[in-house]
């Protein structure tokens, strides 16, 4: 197993991507600690992991609360003997599709302030324990919006670009302490939208303006990729497993492009 005897903290572990990664980590031998706002969703993932023979615990946590994030990291490290992997997979509903002239400052700022604050706090809390042991992997999550010219994606674009920039800087700052940092950048995932996650809430207004259903809009997005399809949750989760494992030991400070060729590096 690729992550045997490792401990992994997943913020947003009750969401579509966070839950998929948690299940994949547990399948590969990791002890998984799920954290997020909605305990019932975290418990659903944790129960599924335990039913499959894995190890998982869940805790309600406001990822924007600095003290709470630090306390949670300390508790996990004390219980598990350290933190080997940390993933921030939180998701929030935010405005997309509104042109600049109609976009409020509050709607523009929301994804930027939320995602940058959350990733800073969770990375800082995990890095403190990883650096003390001289090893660890921090995984972040962005979107193709980081490199996508609008119209209508301004807040998402800046937020995703900021998370990628933060990841690169963290890799530079923490590399000498043995900590790797990699950002995953998947395109829209139809399964996530089907699960009623924040993805559908974000895409619904866009689809409505175009006179389409969300499913029709996603089908159009798939046709715009080189592979003529969108990534699956399993593909994102398995990539996260690889990046967290020793097999990716030379990979840091980069973005894993999971856009199915929508973006080409």
SULHU-V692638 format. One record per pair of residues at least 24 apart in sequence whose C-alpha atoms are under 7 Angstrom apart, sorted by the first residue. I is the first residue (numbers start at 0). J is the second residue. Records with the same first field share a line. If there is no record, write none. Layout:
I = J, J
//
This chain:
0 = 27, 28
1 = 27, 244
2 = 27, 28, 29, 244
3 = 27, 28, 29
4 = 28, 29, 30
5 = 29, 30, 83
6 = 30, 31, 79, 82, 83, 84
7 = 31, 32, 82, 83, 84, 85
8 = 32, 33, 84, 85, 86
9 = 33, 34, 85, 86, 87, 88
10 = 34, 35, 86, 87, 88, 89
11 = 35, 87, 88, 89
12 = 41, 88
13 = 40, 41, 44
14 = 196
15 = 191, 196
16 = 88, 232
17 = 88
18 = 44
19 = 232, 233, 236
20 = 236, 239
22 = 48
23 = 236, 237, 240
24 = 240
25 = 53, 54
26 = 53
30 = 54, 55
31 = 55, 56
32 = 56, 57
33 = 57, 58
34 = 58, 59, 60
35 = 59, 60, 61, 62
36 = 60, 61
62 = 117
63 = 116, 117
65 = 120
68 = 120, 121, 124
69 = 124
72 = 124, 125
81 = 128
82 = 125, 128, 129
83 = 129, 135, 136
84 = 135, 136, 137, 243
85 = 125, 136, 137, 138
86 = 137, 138, 139
87 = 118, 138, 139, 140
88 = 139, 140
90 = 197
91 = 197
92 = 197, 200, 201
93 = 201
94 = 201
95 = 151, 152, 201, 205
96 = 150, 151, 152, 205
97 = 151
98 = 150, 151
99 = 151
107 = 153, 154
108 = 154
110 = 154, 155, 158
111 = 154, 157, 158
114 = 158
115 = 158, 161, 162
129 = 178
130 = 176, 177, 178
133 = 176, 177, 178
134 = 176, 177, 178
135 = 177, 178, 179
136 = 178, 179, 180, 243
137 = 179, 180, 181
138 = 180, 181, 182
139 = 181, 182, 183
140 = 182, 183, 184
141 = 182, 183, 184
142 = 184, 185, 186
143 = 184, 186
166 = 252
167 = 252, 253
170 = 251, 252
179 = 251
180 = 251, 252
181 = 251, 252, 253, 254
182 = 253, 254, 255
183 = 254, 255, 256
184 = 254, 255, 256, 257, 258
185 = 230, 256, 257, 258
186 = 229, 230, 257, 258
187 = 229
188 = 229, 230, 231, 232
189 = 217
190 = 231, 232
223 = 261
224 = 259, 260, 261
225 = 259, 260, 261
226 = 259, 260
228 = 259
229 = 259
230 = 257, 258, 259
//
